[in-house]
Amino acid sequence: MSAAPQSTCPLCAGDGGLVLVRTPRFRVLRVQGDDAALHPAFYRLIWNEHVAEFSDLSAADRVACMEGVARIERVLREQLAPTKINLASLGNMVPHLHWHVIARFEGDAHFPAPIWAAPRREALALRQPLAEVDQAMVAAFGAA
C-alpha cells in the first residue's frame, strides 16, 4: 500500500536521526538526542512510504522490513554483546511505520524496565565506539 508523504509527519519531513543506510524501501539510522543520551545503541528502521501499520505492507515488503530489523539486531549483538535487544513498533506518537531496535545492558539507565520508564540510575558508557558499530551496520546492509 503506497501513501503520499505527510507534511505533518516528522518521519516524512526529516530523516529522524543519523542515517546510516538508505534502501528503496526503508532507512536505518542511529537515534540522536535525549533518547541516545541514556541508550546510545538505539537504532531505528523507518519505512520510506507513509504507512501507519505493518499490515499495510505487501507480503514482500513485510519480509524486507523484518529482514532489515533482524540485520540491525544481528549487528548490535555481534558488536556489543548486549544483555538483550528490545524491539518495538508503537506508532502512538508518530503513526508512520518504524521499528525501534535497542541494545540493552544490565545496569543501563532503565534496565530491566522499558526505556520509556523513569530512569533508575545514571546512563552507562558503551565499551565500543559507536562509529565502529555504525560501520558494521553499513557493511551488513551493503552485503545484502
N, CA, C and O atoms as CSV, one atom per row, in Angstrom:
chain,resi,resn,atom,element,x,y,z
A,1,MET,N,N,0.851,-1.172,0.000
A,1,MET,CA,C,0.000,0.000,0.000
A,1,MET,C,C,0.896,1.234,0.000
A,1,MET,O,O,1.746,1.390,0.876
A,2,SER,N,N,0.709,2.078,-0.952
A,2,SER,CA,C,1.523,3.284,-1.070
A,2,SER,C,C,0.747,4.481,-0.547
A,2,SER,O,O,-0.458,4.611,-0.763
A,3,ALA,N,N,1.459,5.337,0.136
A,3,ALA,CA,C,0.828,6.549,0.649
A,3,ALA,C,C,1.748,7.725,0.397
A,3,ALA,O,O,2.971,7.601,0.462
A,4,ALA,N,N,1.149,8.864,0.111
A,4,ALA,CA,C,1.931,10.078,-0.131
A,4,ALA,C,C,2.538,10.568,1.175
A,4,ALA,O,O,1.961,10.371,2.245
A,5,PRO,N,N,3.700,11.206,1.091
A,5,PRO,CA,C,4.295,11.789,2.298
A,5,PRO,C,C,3.327,12.778,2.948
A,5,PRO,O,O,2.573,13.471,2.266
A,6,GLN,N,N,3.364,12.827,4.255
A,6,GLN,CA,C,2.511,13.730,5.025
A,6,GLN,C,C,3.359,14.875,5.554
A,6,GLN,O,O,4.358,14.643,6.235
A,7,SER,N,N,2.973,16.104,5.249
A,7,SER,CA,C,3.778,17.262,5.658
A,7,SER,C,C,3.846,17.415,7.175
A,7,SER,O,O,4.785,18.020,7.691
A,8,THR,N,N,2.870,16.878,7.890
A,8,THR,CA,C,2.872,16.991,9.351
A,8,THR,C,C,3.585,15.830,10.038
A,8,THR,O,O,3.700,15.814,11.264
A,9,CYS,N,N,4.058,14.872,9.273
A,9,CYS,CA,C,4.724,13.698,9.843
A,9,CYS,C,C,6.225,13.962,9.956
A,9,CYS,O,O,6.872,14.237,8.945
A,10,PRO,N,N,6.790,13.887,11.156
A,10,PRO,CA,C,8.227,14.146,11.302
A,10,PRO,C,C,9.104,13.119,10.590
A,10,PRO,O,O,10.245,13.426,10.246
A,11,LEU,N,N,8.597,11.910,10.361
A,11,LEU,CA,C,9.401,10.903,9.667
A,11,LEU,C,C,9.282,11.014,8.148
A,11,LEU,O,O,10.094,10.439,7.423
A,12,CYS,N,N,8.284,11.741,7.661
A,12,CYS,CA,C,8.215,12.089,6.238
A,12,CYS,C,C,9.031,13.350,5.973
A,12,CYS,O,O,9.683,13.474,4.936
A,13,ALA,N,N,8.988,14.281,6.919
A,13,ALA,CA,C,9.625,15.588,6.736
A,13,ALA,C,C,11.125,15.570,6.990
A,13,ALA,O,O,11.846,16.422,6.469
A,14,GLY,N,N,11.609,14.619,7.779
A,14,GLY,CA,C,13.034,14.576,8.113
A,14,GLY,C,C,13.524,13.154,8.249
A,14,GLY,O,O,12.741,12.205,8.204
A,15,ASP,N,N,14.827,13.014,8.416
A,15,ASP,CA,C,15.420,11.684,8.494
A,15,ASP,C,C,15.131,10.976,9.811
A,15,ASP,O,O,14.952,9.758,9.821
A,16,GLY,N,N,15.082,11.703,10.917
A,16,GLY,CA,C,14.807,11.089,12.205
A,16,GLY,C,C,16.033,10.666,12.980
A,16,GLY,O,O,15.910,10.006,14.012
A,17,GLY,N,N,17.207,11.028,12.513
A,17,GLY,CA,C,18.447,10.662,13.207
A,17,GLY,C,C,19.609,10.631,12.235
A,17,GLY,O,O,19.526,11.179,11.136
A,18,LEU,N,N,20.682,9.994,12.640
A,18,LEU,CA,C,21.877,9.864,11.809
A,18,LEU,C,C,21.680,8.690,10.855
A,18,LEU,O,O,21.779,7.533,11.263
A,19,VAL,N,N,21.401,8.986,9.584
A,19,VAL,CA,C,21.110,7.935,8.609
A,19,VAL,C,C,22.399,7.212,8.235
A,19,VAL,O,O,23.396,7.831,7.863
A,20,LEU,N,N,22.353,5.891,8.343
A,20,LEU,CA,C,23.495,5.043,8.001
A,20,LEU,C,C,23.280,4.301,6.696
A,20,LEU,O,O,24.225,4.074,5.940
A,21,VAL,N,N,22.033,3.921,6.429
A,21,VAL,CA,C,21.697,3.112,5.260
A,21,VAL,C,C,20.390,3.634,4.679
A,21,VAL,O,O,19.436,3.907,5.408
A,22,ARG,N,N,20.360,3.770,3.355
A,22,ARG,CA,C,19.115,4.087,2.645
A,22,ARG,C,C,18.889,2.992,1.615
A,22,ARG,O,O,19.776,2.682,0.819
A,23,THR,N,N,17.706,2.416,1.636
A,23,THR,CA,C,17.326,1.449,0.614
A,23,THR,C,C,16.073,1.995,-0.069
A,23,THR,O,O,15.497,2.976,0.401
A,24,PRO,N,N,15.646,1.381,-1.159
A,24,PRO,CA,C,14.406,1.845,-1.790
A,24,PRO,C,C,13.184,1.746,-0.873
A,24,PRO,O,O,12.214,2.483,-1.056
A,25,ARG,N,N,13.223,0.840,0.111
A,25,ARG,CA,C,12.063,0.629,0.975
A,25,ARG,C,C,12.158,1.329,2.329
A,25,ARG,O,O,11.148,1.797,2.853
A,26,PHE,N,N,13.352,1.405,2.896
A,26,PHE,CA,C,13.494,1.930,4.258
A,26,PHE,C,C,14.860,2.551,4.453
A,26,PHE,O,O,15.745,2.436,3.606
A,27,ARG,N,N,15.012,3.220,5.601
A,27,ARG,CA,C,16.312,3.738,6.013
A,27,ARG,C,C,16.614,3.226,7.420
A,27,ARG,O,O,15.712,2.951,8.211
A,28,VAL,N,N,17.900,3.109,7.704
A,28,VAL,CA,C,18.369,2.673,9.019
A,28,VAL,C,C,19.158,3.822,9.611
A,28,VAL,O,O,20.023,4.397,8.951
A,29,LEU,N,N,18.860,4.155,10.851
A,29,LEU,CA,C,19.551,5.281,11.469
A,29,LEU,C,C,19.857,4.999,12.926
A,29,LEU,O,O,19.252,4.137,13.563
A,30,ARG,N,N,20.822,5.762,13.432
A,30,ARG,CA,C,21.101,5.767,14.867
A,30,ARG,C,C,20.394,6.973,15.450
A,30,ARG,O,O,20.517,8.089,14.946
A,31,VAL,N,N,19.656,6.735,16.513
A,31,VAL,CA,C,18.903,7.792,17.183
A,31,VAL,C,C,19.874,8.742,17.863
A,31,VAL,O,O,20.897,8.324,18.407
A,32,GLN,N,N,19.543,10.011,17.826
A,32,GLN,CA,C,20.341,11.037,18.487
A,32,GLN,C,C,19.439,11.817,19.434
A,32,GLN,O,O,18.217,11.672,19.381
A,33,GLY,N,N,20.018,12.634,20.289
A,33,GLY,CA,C,19.227,13.454,21.202
A,33,GLY,C,C,19.046,12.795,22.553
A,33,GLY,O,O,19.882,12.003,22.987
A,34,ASP,N,N,17.946,13.130,23.218
A,34,ASP,CA,C,17.708,12.670,24.586
A,34,ASP,C,C,17.673,11.152,24.705
A,34,ASP,O,O,18.256,10.596,25.635
A,35,ASP,N,N,16.995,10.469,23.773
A,35,ASP,CA,C,16.932,9.007,23.836
A,35,ASP,C,C,18.319,8.391,23.747
A,35,ASP,O,O,18.617,7.420,24.442
A,36,ALA,N,N,19.158,8.947,22.903
A,36,ALA,CA,C,20.506,8.409,22.720
A,36,ALA,C,C,21.403,8.683,23.920
A,36,ALA,O,O,22.347,7.934,24.170
A,37,ALA,N,N,21.122,9.736,24.656
A,37,ALA,CA,C,21.954,10.043,25.823
A,37,ALA,C,C,21.871,8.928,26.860
A,37,ALA,O,O,22.872,8.595,27.494
A,38,LEU,N,N,20.692,8.352,27.035
A,38,LEU,CA,C,20.524,7.267,28.001
A,38,LEU,C,C,20.746,5.894,27.388
A,38,LEU,O,O,21.113,4.952,28.091
A,39,HIS,N,N,20.526,5.773,26.085
A,39,HIS,CA,C,20.657,4.489,25.387
A,39,HIS,C,C,21.369,4.731,24.056
A,39,HIS,O,O,20.716,4.842,23.019
A,40,PRO,N,N,22.688,4.814,24.077
A,40,PRO,CA,C,23.414,5.185,22.856
A,40,PRO,C,C,23.289,4.171,21.718
A,40,PRO,O,O,23.394,4.551,20.551
A,41,ALA,N,N,23.071,2.910,22.024
A,41,ALA,CA,C,22.942,1.904,20.962
A,41,ALA,C,C,21.465,1.730,20.617
A,41,ALA,O,O,20.905,0.642,20.757
A,42,PHE,N,N,20.846,2.814,20.165
A,42,PHE,CA,C,19.421,2.894,19.853
A,42,PHE,C,C,19.325,3.200,18.362
A,42,PHE,O,O,19.694,4.286,17.915
A,43,TYR,N,N,18.828,2.237,17.606
A,43,TYR,CA,C,18.716,2.360,16.152
A,43,TYR,C,C,17.251,2.256,15.765
A,43,TYR,O,O,16.426,1.752,16.527
A,44,ARG,N,N,16.942,2.740,14.570
A,44,ARG,CA,C,15.591,2.616,14.034
A,44,ARG,C,C,15.647,2.203,12.575
A,44,ARG,O,O,16.565,2.564,11.839
A,45,LEU,N,N,14.649,1.444,12.182
A,45,LEU,CA,C,14.357,1.202,10.777
A,45,LEU,C,C,13.078,1.980,10.510
A,45,LEU,O,O,12.061,1.759,11.166
A,46,ILE,N,N,13.132,2.887,9.552
A,46,ILE,CA,C,11.972,3.716,9.216
A,46,ILE,C,C,11.554,3.410,7.780
A,46,ILE,O,O,12.349,3.538,6.849
A,47,TRP,N,N,10.300,3.006,7.616
A,47,TRP,CA,C,9.762,2.721,6.289
A,47,TRP,C,C,9.668,4.030,5.521
A,47,TRP,O,O,9.236,5.042,6.073
A,48,ASN,N,N,10.070,4.022,4.247
A,48,ASN,CA,C,10.089,5.265,3.471
A,48,ASN,C,C,8.690,5.803,3.168
A,48,ASN,O,O,8.450,7.004,3.288
A,49,GLU,N,N,7.782,4.934,2.781
A,49,GLU,CA,C,6.415,5.380,2.483
A,49,GLU,C,C,5.664,5.646,3.783
A,49,GLU,O,O,5.905,4.989,4.797
A,50,HIS,N,N,4.770,6.596,3.743
A,50,HIS,CA,C,3.975,6.906,4.935
A,50,HIS,C,C,2.839,5.893,5.055
A,50,HIS,O,O,1.772,6.055,4.462
A,51,VAL,N,N,3.093,4.855,5.832
A,51,VAL,CA,C,2.064,3.886,6.207
A,51,VAL,C,C,2.094,3.781,7.724
A,51,VAL,O,O,3.148,3.923,8.343
A,52,ALA,N,N,0.944,3.534,8.314
A,52,ALA,CA,C,0.864,3.514,9.777
A,52,ALA,C,C,1.095,2.127,10.364
A,52,ALA,O,O,1.649,2.004,11.456
A,53,GLU,N,N,0.685,1.098,9.662
A,53,GLU,CA,C,0.692,-0.244,10.249
A,53,GLU,C,C,1.499,-1.228,9.410
A,53,GLU,O,O,1.569,-1.116,8.186
A,54,PHE,N,N,2.098,-2.181,10.087
A,54,PHE,CA,C,2.870,-3.240,9.439
A,54,PHE,C,C,1.998,-3.989,8.428
A,54,PHE,O,O,2.474,-4.361,7.356
A,55,SER,N,N,0.733,-4.208,8.765
A,55,SER,CA,C,-0.171,-4.936,7.875
A,55,SER,C,C,-0.544,-4.134,6.633
A,55,SER,O,O,-1.163,-4.681,5.721
A,56,ASP,N,N,-0.182,-2.848,6.572
A,56,ASP,CA,C,-0.390,-2.053,5.361
A,56,ASP,C,C,0.577,-2.455,4.253
A,56,ASP,O,O,0.345,-2.150,3.083
A,57,LEU,N,N,1.663,-3.141,4.619
A,57,LEU,CA,C,2.680,-3.528,3.641
A,57,LEU,C,C,2.266,-4.780,2.889
A,57,LEU,O,O,1.493,-5.598,3.390
A,58,SER,N,N,2.791,-4.918,1.679
A,58,SER,CA,C,2.602,-6.157,0.929
A,58,SER,C,C,3.395,-7.268,1.617
A,58,SER,O,O,4.237,-6.993,2.472
A,59,ALA,N,N,3.132,-8.502,1.250
A,59,ALA,CA,C,3.861,-9.632,1.846
A,59,ALA,C,C,5.366,-9.484,1.621
A,59,ALA,O,O,6.155,-9.720,2.535
A,60,ALA,N,N,5.761,-9.099,0.418
A,60,ALA,CA,C,7.193,-8.940,0.120
A,60,ALA,C,C,7.801,-7.806,0.944
A,60,ALA,O,O,8.929,-7.922,1.422
A,61,ASP,N,N,7.065,-6.724,1.108
A,61,ASP,CA,C,7.564,-5.606,1.909
A,61,ASP,C,C,7.665,-5.978,3.387
A,61,ASP,O,O,8.591,-5.545,4.072
A,62,ARG,N,N,6.716,-6.781,3.885
A,62,ARG,CA,C,6.801,-7.222,5.283
A,62,ARG,C,C,8.058,-8.057,5.507
A,62,ARG,O,O,8.729,-7.913,6.529
A,63,VAL,N,N,8.376,-8.923,4.559
A,63,VAL,CA,C,9.597,-9.735,4.666
A,63,VAL,C,C,10.825,-8.830,4.647
A,63,VAL,O,O,11.728,-9.001,5.466
A,64,ALA,N,N,10.870,-7.875,3.728
A,64,ALA,CA,C,12.020,-6.962,3.642
A,64,ALA,C,C,12.165,-6.145,4.921
A,64,ALA,O,O,13.279,-5.932,5.399
A,65,CYS,N,N,11.061,-5.694,5.467
A,65,CYS,CA,C,11.087,-4.902,6.696
A,65,CYS,C,C,11.665,-5.718,7.850
A,65,CYS,O,O,12.567,-5.255,8.547
A,66,MET,N,N,11.157,-6.912,8.050
A,66,MET,CA,C,11.626,-7.716,9.184
A,66,MET,C,C,13.044,-8.227,8.966
A,66,MET,O,O,13.779,-8.410,9.937
A,67,GLU,N,N,13.447,-8.460,7.733
A,67,GLU,CA,C,14.843,-8.814,7.469
A,67,GLU,C,C,15.744,-7.640,7.838
A,67,GLU,O,O,16.831,-7.839,8.381
A,68,GLY,N,N,15.302,-6.426,7.548
A,68,GLY,CA,C,16.075,-5.250,7.953
A,68,GLY,C,C,16.198,-5.143,9.461
A,68,GLY,O,O,17.284,-4.875,9.977
A,69,VAL,N,N,15.098,-5.349,10.175
A,69,VAL,CA,C,15.132,-5.321,11.645
A,69,VAL,C,C,16.086,-6.395,12.164
A,69,VAL,O,O,16.872,-6.140,13.077
A,70,ALA,N,N,16.019,-7.593,11.584
A,70,ALA,CA,C,16.896,-8.686,12.019
A,70,ALA,C,C,18.369,-8.355,11.777
A,70,ALA,O,O,19.222,-8.700,12.595
A,71,ARG,N,N,18.670,-7.699,10.679
A,71,ARG,CA,C,20.069,-7.311,10.421
A,71,ARG,C,C,20.574,-6.316,11.454
A,71,ARG,O,O,21.699,-6.434,11.939
A,72,ILE,N,N,19.747,-5.342,11.787
A,72,ILE,CA,C,20.141,-4.374,12.817
A,72,ILE,C,C,20.405,-5.108,14.127
A,72,ILE,O,O,21.427,-4.885,14.775
A,73,GLU,N,N,19.488,-5.977,14.509
A,73,GLU,CA,C,19.653,-6.742,15.748
A,73,GLU,C,C,20.940,-7.563,15.718
A,73,GLU,O,O,21.695,-7.580,16.691
A,74,ARG,N,N,21.181,-8.234,14.614
A,74,ARG,CA,C,22.376,-9.083,14.492
A,74,ARG,C,C,23.653,-8.264,14.664
A,74,ARG,O,O,24.567,-8.685,15.372
A,75,VAL,N,N,23.723,-7.109,14.027
A,75,VAL,CA,C,24.913,-6.257,14.160
A,75,VAL,C,C,25.104,-5.829,15.612
A,75,VAL,O,O,26.217,-5.891,16.134
A,76,LEU,N,N,24.042,-5.402,16.262
A,76,LEU,CA,C,24.162,-4.976,17.658
A,76,LEU,C,C,24.619,-6.128,18.547
A,76,LEU,O,O,25.438,-5.928,19.444
A,77,ARG,N,N,24.103,-7.319,18.311
A,77,ARG,CA,C,24.517,-8.475,19.115
A,77,ARG,C,C,25.979,-8.816,18.872
A,77,ARG,O,O,26.720,-9.092,19.815
A,78,GLU,N,N,26.395,-8.798,17.613
A,78,GLU,CA,C,27.790,-9.135,17.291
A,78,GLU,C,C,28.763,-8.086,17.798
A,78,GLU,O,O,29.837,-8.425,18.295
A,79,GLN,N,N,28.405,-6.829,17.679
A,79,GLN,CA,C,29.326,-5.748,18.021
A,79,GLN,C,C,29.359,-5.423,19.515
A,79,GLN,O,O,30.410,-5.062,20.044
A,80,LEU,N,N,28.229,-5.548,20.194
A,80,LEU,CA,C,28.128,-5.049,21.567
A,80,LEU,C,C,27.837,-6.119,22.619
A,80,LEU,O,O,28.015,-5.875,23.812
A,81,ALA,N,N,27.393,-7.296,22.191
A,81,ALA,CA,C,27.032,-8.374,23.122
A,81,ALA,C,C,26.131,-7.869,24.258
A,81,ALA,O,O,26.472,-8.035,25.429
A,82,PRO,N,N,25.000,-7.261,23.929
A,82,PRO,CA,C,24.118,-6.734,24.971
A,82,PRO,C,C,23.441,-7.856,25.758
A,82,PRO,O,O,23.427,-9.012,25.336
A,83,THR,N,N,22.889,-7.491,26.894
A,83,THR,CA,C,22.108,-8.434,27.692
A,83,THR,C,C,20.857,-8.843,26.929
A,83,THR,O,O,20.453,-10.005,26.971
A,84,LYS,N,N,20.241,-7.892,26.233
A,84,LYS,CA,C,19.003,-8.121,25.499
A,84,LYS,C,C,18.854,-7.069,24.418
A,84,LYS,O,O,19.368,-5.958,24.546
A,85,ILE,N,N,18.154,-7.420,23.358
A,85,ILE,CA,C,17.751,-6.455,22.331
A,85,ILE,C,C,16.259,-6.208,22.509
A,85,ILE,O,O,15.478,-7.156,22.582
A,86,ASN,N,N,15.861,-4.954,22.578
A,86,ASN,CA,C,14.441,-4.604,22.614
A,86,ASN,C,C,14.008,-4.194,21.217
A,86,ASN,O,O,14.682,-3.405,20.554
A,87,LEU,N,N,12.880,-4.735,20.775
A,87,LEU,CA,C,12.256,-4.378,19.504
A,87,LEU,C,C,10.888,-3.785,19.814
A,87,LEU,O,O,10.138,-4.322,20.629
A,88,ALA,N,N,10.573,-2.682,19.161
A,88,ALA,CA,C,9.262,-2.075,19.384
A,88,ALA,C,C,8.818,-1.335,18.133
A,88,ALA,O,O,9.607,-0.661,17.472
A,89,SER,N,N,7.539,-1.477,17.828
A,89,SER,CA,C,6.903,-0.688,16.782
A,89,SER,C,C,5.596,-0.185,17.371
A,89,SER,O,O,4.580,-0.880,17.346
A,90,LEU,N,N,5.632,1.026,17.899
A,90,LEU,CA,C,4.471,1.556,18.612
A,90,LEU,C,C,3.631,2.458,17.717
A,90,LEU,O,O,2.495,2.121,17.384
A,91,GLY,N,N,4.177,3.585,17.331
A,91,GLY,CA,C,3.467,4.492,16.440
A,91,GLY,C,C,2.371,5.315,17.082
A,91,GLY,O,O,1.622,5.990,16.376
A,92,ASN,N,N,2.254,5.278,18.402
A,92,ASN,CA,C,1.212,6.077,19.055
A,92,ASN,C,C,1.465,7.570,18.917
A,92,ASN,O,O,0.530,8.349,18.732
A,93,MET,N,N,2.713,7.965,19.005
A,93,MET,CA,C,3.069,9.384,18.898
A,93,MET,C,C,3.291,9.801,17.444
A,93,MET,O,O,2.916,10.903,17.042
A,94,VAL,N,N,3.902,8.913,16.661
A,94,VAL,CA,C,4.182,9.180,15.245
A,94,VAL,C,C,3.658,7.985,14.448
A,94,VAL,O,O,4.347,6.970,14.346
A,95,PRO,N,N,2.444,8.085,13.878
A,95,PRO,CA,C,1.856,6.958,13.167
A,95,PRO,C,C,2.436,6.760,11.762
A,95,PRO,O,O,1.725,6.823,10.759
A,96,HIS,N,N,3.735,6.521,11.726
A,96,HIS,CA,C,4.484,6.229,10.497
A,96,HIS,C,C,5.290,4.981,10.839
A,96,HIS,O,O,6.025,4.975,11.827
A,97,LEU,N,N,5.165,3.934,10.046
A,97,LEU,CA,C,5.781,2.647,10.380
A,97,LEU,C,C,7.281,2.787,10.606
A,97,LEU,O,O,8.023,3.209,9.719
A,98,HIS,N,N,7.708,2.425,11.804
A,98,HIS,CA,C,9.128,2.406,12.148
A,98,HIS,C,C,9.333,1.425,13.295
A,98,HIS,O,O,8.446,1.201,14.119
A,99,TRP,N,N,10.523,0.851,13.320
A,99,TRP,CA,C,10.896,-0.106,14.362
A,99,TRP,C,C,12.041,0.464,15.175
A,99,TRP,O,O,13.010,0.989,14.626
A,100,HIS,N,N,11.920,0.353,16.489
A,100,HIS,CA,C,12.997,0.692,17.412
A,100,HIS,C,C,13.778,-0.595,17.669
A,100,HIS,O,O,13.185,-1.630,17.972
A,101,VAL,N,N,15.095,-0.534,17.551
A,101,VAL,CA,C,15.966,-1.679,17.842
A,101,VAL,C,C,17.013,-1.158,18.825
A,101,VAL,O,O,17.877,-0.360,18.461
A,102,ILE,N,N,16.927,-1.616,20.065
A,102,ILE,CA,C,17.702,-1.003,21.145
A,102,ILE,C,C,18.505,-2.063,21.878
A,102,ILE,O,O,17.945,-3.024,22.404
A,103,ALA,N,N,19.823,-1.885,21.911
A,103,ALA,CA,C,20.683,-2.773,22.696
A,103,ALA,C,C,20.548,-2.386,24.162
A,103,ALA,O,O,20.732,-1.226,24.529
A,104,ARG,N,N,20.224,-3.371,24.994
A,104,ARG,CA,C,20.036,-3.135,26.431
A,104,ARG,C,C,21.104,-3.883,27.218
A,104,ARG,O,O,21.554,-4.962,26.832
A,105,PHE,N,N,21.488,-3.283,28.317
A,105,PHE,CA,C,22.545,-3.839,29.157
A,105,PHE,C,C,22.096,-3.815,30.612
A,105,PHE,O,O,21.426,-2.877,31.045
A,106,GLU,N,N,22.467,-4.856,31.370
A,106,GLU,CA,C,22.219,-4.814,32.810
A,106,GLU,C,C,22.889,-3.563,33.347
A,106,GLU,O,O,24.048,-3.286,33.035
A,107,GLY,N,N,22.174,-2.826,34.136
A,107,GLY,CA,C,22.742,-1.609,34.688
A,107,GLY,C,C,22.566,-0.381,33.821
A,107,GLY,O,O,23.017,0.698,34.205
A,108,ASP,N,N,21.907,-0.504,32.629
A,108,ASP,CA,C,21.663,0.722,31.866
A,108,ASP,C,C,20.640,1.570,32.628
A,108,ASP,O,O,20.094,1.121,33.636
A,109,ALA,N,N,20.388,2.749,32.171
A,109,ALA,CA,C,19.600,3.724,32.934
A,109,ALA,C,C,18.216,3.223,33.340
A,109,ALA,O,O,17.671,3.678,34.345
A,110,HIS,N,N,17.637,2.290,32.572
A,110,HIS,CA,C,16.279,1.832,32.850
A,110,HIS,C,C,16.170,0.339,33.139
A,110,HIS,O,O,15.130,-0.117,33.613
A,111,PHE,N,N,17.208,-0.422,32.867
A,111,PHE,CA,C,17.130,-1.889,32.926
A,111,PHE,C,C,16.646,-2.368,34.288
A,111,PHE,O,O,17.110,-1.858,35.308
A,112,PRO,N,N,15.737,-3.324,34.340
A,112,PRO,CA,C,15.146,-4.083,33.245
A,112,PRO,C,C,13.847,-3.481,32.700
A,112,PRO,O,O,13.187,-4.103,31.868
A,113,ALA,N,N,13.478,-2.300,33.148
A,113,ALA,CA,C,12.242,-1.661,32.688
A,113,ALA,C,C,12.392,-1.178,31.242
A,113,ALA,O,O,13.511,-1.076,30.739
A,114,PRO,N,N,11.280,-0.883,30.576
A,114,PRO,CA,C,11.354,-0.317,29.228
A,114,PRO,C,C,12.091,1.023,29.238
A,114,PRO,O,O,12.149,1.704,30.262
A,115,ILE,N,N,12.644,1.386,28.104
A,115,ILE,CA,C,13.418,2.631,28.044
A,115,ILE,C,C,12.558,3.866,28.253
A,115,ILE,O,O,13.076,4.941,28.556
A,116,TRP,N,N,11.250,3.720,28.095
A,116,TRP,CA,C,10.361,4.862,28.268
A,116,TRP,C,C,9.901,5.025,29.720
A,116,TRP,O,O,9.148,5.949,30.027
A,117,ALA,N,N,10.343,4.146,30.605
A,117,ALA,CA,C,10.033,4.264,32.036
A,117,ALA,C,C,10.950,5.317,32.661
A,117,ALA,O,O,11.863,5.827,32.011
A,118,ALA,N,N,10.698,5.628,33.912
A,118,ALA,CA,C,11.569,6.572,34.622
A,118,ALA,C,C,12.952,5.945,34.809
A,118,ALA,O,O,13.048,4.765,35.146
A,119,PRO,N,N,14.019,6.712,34.595
A,119,PRO,CA,C,15.369,6.161,34.793
A,119,PRO,C,C,15.571,5.705,36.239
A,119,PRO,O,O,15.052,6.305,37.180
A,120,ARG,N,N,16.332,4.637,36.381
A,120,ARG,CA,C,16.630,4.088,37.705
A,120,ARG,C,C,18.027,4.468,38.179
A,120,ARG,O,O,18.323,4.424,39.373
A,121,ARG,N,N,18.882,4.842,37.230
A,121,ARG,CA,C,20.287,5.116,37.555
A,121,ARG,C,C,20.902,5.935,36.435
A,121,ARG,O,O,20.235,6.221,35.440
A,122,GLU,N,N,22.152,6.313,36.582
A,122,GLU,CA,C,22.892,7.046,35.549
A,122,GLU,C,C,23.078,6.165,34.311
A,122,GLU,O,O,23.071,4.937,34.402
A,123,ALA,N,N,23.243,6.802,33.175
A,123,ALA,CA,C,23.490,6.071,31.929
A,123,ALA,C,C,24.876,5.442,31.960
A,123,ALA,O,O,25.809,5.990,32.547
A,124,LEU,N,N,24.995,4.287,31.322
A,124,LEU,CA,C,26.281,3.612,31.183
A,124,LEU,C,C,26.966,4.060,29.904
A,124,LEU,O,O,26.302,4.374,28.916
A,125,ALA,N,N,28.267,4.089,29.920
A,125,ALA,CA,C,29.035,4.350,28.695
A,125,ALA,C,C,29.249,3.020,27.980
A,125,ALA,O,O,29.463,1.991,28.622
A,126,LEU,N,N,29.192,3.044,26.674
A,126,LEU,CA,C,29.473,1.831,25.899
A,126,LEU,C,C,30.974,1.592,25.852
A,126,LEU,O,O,31.770,2.531,25.855
A,127,ARG,N,N,31.342,0.322,25.807
A,127,ARG,CA,C,32.765,-0.022,25.718
A,127,ARG,C,C,33.312,0.202,24.315
A,127,ARG,O,O,34.496,0.492,24.147
A,128,GLN,N,N,32.466,0.071,23.322
A,128,GLN,CA,C,32.894,0.179,21.929
A,128,GLN,C,C,32.380,1.489,21.342
A,128,GLN,O,O,31.215,1.836,21.533
A,129,PRO,N,N,33.235,2.218,20.630
A,129,PRO,CA,C,32.772,3.464,19.995
A,129,PRO,C,C,31.644,3.193,18.995
A,129,PRO,O,O,31.697,2.226,18.236
A,130,LEU,N,N,30.640,4.045,19.003
A,130,LEU,CA,C,29.502,3.852,18.108
A,130,LEU,C,C,29.883,3.976,16.647
A,130,LEU,O,O,29.203,3.411,15.790
A,131,ALA,N,N,30.943,4.693,16.337
A,131,ALA,CA,C,31.383,4.786,14.941
A,131,ALA,C,C,31.707,3.395,14.394
A,131,ALA,O,O,31.448,3.115,13.224
A,132,GLU,N,N,32.270,2.527,15.229
A,132,GLU,CA,C,32.573,1.156,14.792
A,132,GLU,C,C,31.289,0.359,14.578
A,132,GLU,O,O,31.188,-0.417,13.628
A,133,VAL,N,N,30.324,0.547,15.447
A,133,VAL,CA,C,29.037,-0.126,15.297
A,133,VAL,C,C,28.350,0.374,14.028
A,133,VAL,O,O,27.792,-0.418,13.268
A,134,ASP,N,N,28.389,1.681,13.799
A,134,ASP,CA,C,27.787,2.256,12.591
A,134,ASP,C,C,28.426,1.682,11.329
A,134,ASP,O,O,27.723,1.372,10.367
A,135,GLN,N,N,29.747,1.538,11.324
A,135,GLN,CA,C,30.440,0.965,10.162
A,135,GLN,C,C,29.994,-0.473,9.926
A,135,GLN,O,O,29.779,-0.878,8.784
A,136,ALA,N,N,29.856,-1.241,10.996
A,136,ALA,CA,C,29.390,-2.622,10.867
A,136,ALA,C,C,27.958,-2.663,10.340
A,136,ALA,O,O,27.600,-3.556,9.572
A,137,MET,N,N,27.141,-1.696,10.752
A,137,MET,CA,C,25.756,-1.622,10.287
A,137,MET,C,C,25.724,-1.364,8.783
A,137,MET,O,O,24.990,-2.026,8.050
A,138,VAL,N,N,26.511,-0.414,8.333
A,138,VAL,CA,C,26.582,-0.103,6.899
A,138,VAL,C,C,27.054,-1.327,6.121
A,138,VAL,O,O,26.495,-1.650,5.073
A,139,ALA,N,N,28.075,-2.007,6.627
A,139,ALA,CA,C,28.604,-3.195,5.954
A,139,ALA,C,C,27.554,-4.303,5.880
A,139,ALA,O,O,27.461,-4.994,4.866
A,140,ALA,N,N,26.773,-4.482,6.927
A,140,ALA,CA,C,25.755,-5.534,6.940
A,140,ALA,C,C,24.699,-5.310,5.870
A,140,ALA,O,O,24.203,-6.268,5.277
A,141,PHE,N,N,24.354,-4.065,5.619
A,141,PHE,CA,C,23.353,-3.786,4.596
A,141,PHE,C,C,23.977,-3.709,3.208
A,141,PHE,O,O,23.295,-3.923,2.206
A,142,GLY,N,N,25.263,-3.405,3.148
A,142,GLY,CA,C,25.954,-3.399,1.863
A,142,GLY,C,C,26.113,-4.794,1.299
A,142,GLY,O,O,26.252,-4.982,0.091
A,143,ALA,N,N,26.090,-5.777,2.198
A,143,ALA,CA,C,26.246,-7.170,1.789
A,143,ALA,C,C,24.902,-7.809,1.462
A,143,ALA,O,O,24.812,-9.028,1.317
A,144,ALA,N,N,23.868,-7.000,1.345
A,144,ALA,CA,C,22.511,-7.533,1.118
A,144,ALA,C,C,22.388,-8.208,-0.222
A,144,ALA,O,O,21.317,-8.708,-0.566
